[in-house]
Amino acid sequence: MLKNKNIVLGVTGGIAAYKACDLVSRLVKAEANVDVIMTQNATKFINPLTFQSLSSNQVIVDMFKEPKYWEIQHISLAKKADLFIIAPATANIIGKIANGIADDMLTTTVMATKAPVVFAPAMNCNMYENPILQSNIERLKALGYKFIEPSKGRLACGDMGIGKMAEPDVIESYINSMLDRKKDFAGKTIIVTAGPTREAIDPVRYISNHSTGKMGYAIAQKAMARGAKVYLISGPTILKAPEGVQLISVNSAKDMQKRIMEHYDEANIVIMSAAVADYAPAISHQQKMKKDNEKLSIELVKNPDILYELGKIKGDKILVGFAMETQDLIENAKEKVIKKNLDFIVANDLYTEGAGFGTDTNVVKIIDRKGNVDSLPKMTKLDLADLILDRILKL
């Protein structure tokens, strides 16, 4: 999908600049043409010769250096680009572009381009959460600029928090989705469920699970990029909904079922990737329960099996389920396909490396109504989302 695409990569002054080398290598292997623009500060972290060797193109740093060819470089690159990606994007570069400052080759070229511009922020967690930066990000988003959210973890400064630049494979997948102009789901409406549900014990406590919603949000992002109208019905997560999808936030399993049914008749496809709690407290107390006794017993009642109920009224809709197991994965997943009247199920084992809750990757088996098992290798959740949608197309 990236073959012969022209991608301009802006590299700014942060320790995450080393990841940009891997990104260039990936894009070149995908047969894209990559031009790199570095800020002066970026050259303190990575030598321009590294990017020149990886991209086989001249790296531009100095705005006033005499060009090899008689053309105004920032204008020629701005016109040439199919996509502009800034990775890492520091608070400084985001602030300058948000406020129309064009004082070096990178900011000048961004101002001159009509190509989509994507930022992959990387910085200290306190800087990222600073309201000034967040205001600049919101301003740019309102103008149509795109952002690949940073992840949480240990930062170069030693702090723990959000601010790590997205991994190169995630950025590559995002670029693929931006440049993939096929709209093979145009005219289709898809319901995607994601995240956990929360079943209230009292106003303070609840029963839930470890789902982060990453898989469902990846499916919603890809479905929207491929032309679908997407309802993303999500339990509580820290994720931001992909641009263009209609986010419907819910808490409990009953909330989720209600909101699905509000849009069910409109949908052509339903993809149930949410981790819905199987049980809920029989009584949800209106006031906080006090710890009066050494032991506490809570009576649980079974939640509605949303997927099973949808299977009973499936009709000609396509219905896809997800299953996570810790044992007997294939047997349990096959049983669910038949019992819940699914077209196929996406199943993974919690203990498989690269799968499970909270990861950016997944390792799954796709099992259809005939019992066929397709074992897929570890891949990003964005790539898996595309494969799931490809399989739906065949139906």
N, C-alpha and C positions, 0 to 999 in steps of 0.2 A: 504493500500500500504506500510505502514511502519512496518507491523507485522513481528517480528523476525529479523528486520534489526538492525545492530550494528552501532550506531552513537556515535562518540566521540565528546564531546563538550569542547572546550577550552574557559575558562572564564578569562578575563584579568581585570586589575585594572581601572575600570571606573564606574561612578554612574549608568550607564545602566546595570550593572551586575544584578540589581534586576530583570530586564526583563528576564534574563536567567533562573530564577526560573520558571517563567510561561512557558517558552519554554520547559524546561525539563518535566514539568507536562503534557504539550500537547503531547510531543513525547511518554511519558510513557503510556498515555491514548490511544494512537494509537498503543500500543503494541510493540513499539520499545525498544531495550535494549540500555540504555544510560550510558556511562562512562564519568565522568567529570574530566578534568584536570584544576586546577586553578594555576595561578601565585601567588607568594607571595603577590603582591599588591592587587590582587583580594580578598584575605582573609580579607583585611582591610574594604571591603564593605559588603561582605557576608560571614557568617560562613560556612565552608565546611560541617558542620553537616546538614545544610539546603539542600544542593544538595544530600548528602548521603541519607537523609530521602526521598527525592522526587524520586531519581533514584533507590534506594535499592541496590546501588553499592558503593564500597569504592571510596572515592574521593582522587585523587592524587595531592599532592602539592610539596612535598620534593623529589627531584630526588635521594637523597641518603638515604632515610628512608628504613629500612629493610622491604622487601616485605612480605606479608602474605604467598605468595606461591613462590616456587622456580622457578622464571622466570624473565627475564629481562623485566621490565614492559613497558618501552617505545617501545620496539620491539614487545612485544605481543599485545599491544593496536594498534600499527601501522598496524600490520598484520590483526588484528581482525576487524578493521573499514571497514564498507561499505561506510561511508561518514564521513568527518571531518569538523566540523563547529566551527568557532571561533566567539563568540558573547558574549559580545562586543569585537571588535578588535580595540585596541588603535593604535595610530600612532607608538608607540614604538614597538609593536609586528609585525606590518606590515613592519616596517623598518628592524627589525632583520631578519625576514624570507626572505625578499627580498634580503638581503645581505649575506645570508647563515650562520647567527649566530645561534648557538644552545647551549645555556648556561643554560637552565633549562628544566624541564620535558616537558613543552608544545612545545617549539621550537624543542627540540630533537625528539619528537614523530612526529611532522609535517615533519621533514626532513627524517624520516625513513618510512613514510607511502607511499603507492602507491594508496591509495584511493583518490577520489576527495576531494579537500580542498576548503571550502567556507568561506569567510570573511564577517562579518557584521560590518562595521566600525561604531564607535561612538566616537565623539570628538568635541571640539570647532570648529566653522565654519572657523576661520582663520587657524587653524591647518589643517583642511580637505582641504582647498584651497591652502595650501602651496605647491609650485612647487616641493619641495623635496618629500613630501608624494605622490603627484600625479605621480611623476616619479617612485616611488617604486610600486605604484598600477599598473601602466602600465607595469612595468617589470614583476610583478607577473602574470598579465593577459596574457602576451606574453608567459609565461611558462605554461599556462593552468589552473591557479588558478582562482576561481570564486569570484565575489563580489556581494553582495546584497546592492544596493545603499542606503545610509542614506536618511532620509527625511528632509524637512525644518520645522522650528518651533522655539519655545522658548527653548533654551538650559539651562542646569542646572546652567551655569555661568551667566545666564541672557541675553546673546546675542541672537539675532534673526538671523537665517541663517541655512544653511545645516550642518548636523552633527548628527542629532538624529538617533539612531539605529532604523532600521526597526522594526515594531511591531512583537511580537512573532507569530501571526497568518500568517503574510506575510512570515516570515522565515520558518514556518512549511510548507506552501504551496510550497515554493521554494525547500525545502528538498524533499517533495513528488515528485515534477517534476523531480528532479535529480535522484531519486531512482526508478521512474516509468519507467521500461525498455520496456514497450509496445510501439511499433512503428506502431500503427494502421493507420497512415497517410503516411507511407513509399510509395514512388512512386507518391504521389500527390503533386500538385503545388497549393499554396494558395496565393491569393492577399488579403492583409489586409490594409485597409486605416485607418488613425488615425490622431488625432489632429485637429486644426482649419485650415481654409484657411484665407489668407490675401488678400484683394482687394485694390489695391493702389489708393489713392486719388491724391497723389503727392509723391515725393521721401521720404517724412518724415512721412506722415499720411496714415492710411489705415483703412478699415472696417474689423472687425473680430468678434470673440466670445470668450467665457471663456473656451473652451475645452483645456484640458491639454494633451490629448492623452493616458492617463493611461490605458483605457480599450483596445484600439487597440494594444498597446504595450504588454499588458498581453496576448491577443489572439495570437499575433505573437510569443511570448515566448513559450507558451504552444504548439502551432502548430509545431514549430521547434523541441521541445523536443519530440514530438510524431512522428517525422520522416518526416514531410513535408518539401518541399522546399518552403520558404516563401519570398515573396516580400512585404516589409512593405513600403507603400507609405504614407509618413507622411508630414503634414503641420508643421509649426514651433513649436517646443516644447523644453523644457530643458531636456527631457529624453534621456538616452543613449539607443541605439538599443540593443535588446537582442543578445547575442552571437550567431552567425550562421545565422541570417537572413540577407537578402539583403535589406539594407535601401536605399530608393529613396526619397530624400527630395524635396518638392515642396512648392510653396507659394499660388498661386491662384487656384480657382476652375478649370479654363481652363488648368492650368499646371497639376493638378491632373488627369483630364480626359485624357489628352494626354498621361501621363505616364501609366495609367491603360491600355489604348488601346495598348500600345507597348507590353504588356505582356499578354493581355487578351486571345489570342488564346492558349497560353501555359497553362493557369490556368484551374484547375478542379473546384475550389471553389473561390468565391469572397465574402469577408466579409467587408461591408462598414460601419465602425464604426466612420469614420471621421465626424466632424461637418462642413459641407460645407456651405459657405455663400450663401444665396439665391439670393442676389443682389450684384452688383458691380457698381462703378461709371461709368457713360456713357463715361466720359472723364477722363483719368489718366494724370494729368499735368506733364510735364517734369521738371518743376522748382517748387520750394516751393511756394504755394499760400500765398499771403500776406493778413493780416487781415485789409483790407481797409474799410470794411463796418461793421455796427452793426450786420447785419444778413447775413447769407450765405446759399444759396440753392445749393444742389448737386443733380443732376439728376441721378437716379439709374436705371439700366437695369437688367433684370432677368438673372441670371447665368444659364448655362446648368444644367438640372436635371440629374446628372450623373447616379443615380440609375435607374431612369425611362428609360434612353437611354440604359443602360445595360439590363434591363428587356426585351426590344424589340428584343435583339439579344441573349437572354439567352441560347437557345438551351438546351443541356443536362447538362449544368453547374449548380452548386448549388449556389444560390444567397441569401445572408442574409443581411438584413438591420437593422438599428438602428433608434429609434425615441425617442426624448425627448419632453415632452409636459408639459404644466402648467395647462391644463384643458382637459376634454373629452379624456383621454389617450387611452382607449380601442377603442373607436369609430374611432378616428383619425388613430390609428395604424392599425386597420382592413382595413380601406380604403386604406392605403398605401400598404399593402400586395397585394391587388388585382390590384390596379392601376399600381404598379411597377413590378408586376409579380415575387414576391419574394417567396422563399420556406418558410421562416418565418421571423418575425421581433422581435427584442429585444427592448422593450419599457420601459421607466421609466419616472417618474414624478419628475421634478426639485425640488419640494418642499417636497419630501419624505425624512425623516431623513435617512442618510446613503447612499443616492443616489446623483446624480448631478455631477457637474464639480469638478475636483481636489481631490476627495476622493479616498481612497484605497479600499472602499467597494462600493457595488451597490445593489439596490433593483429593480428587473425588473419583467416584465411579458413577456413571450414568446408566440407569437400569430402566428398560422400557417395558411395555405391557406384555411382550412375549417372553420376558425374562432374559433378554440379551444384556450382557454386561460390558460396558465400554470403560476400561480403566485408563484414566488420564494421568499424565505426569504432573509434577508440581509446576504451577504457573501462577501468575498474578491473578487476583480476583477480577480485574478488568478483562484480562484475556479469557478467563473462564466465562465471564458474562457474555462475551461475544460468541463463544462456542455454544453456550446454552441457547442464545438467540438463533444461531445458525441451525441448530437442531429443530427448534420450533418452526423455522421456515420450511423445513422438509416435510412438516406435517400439514 
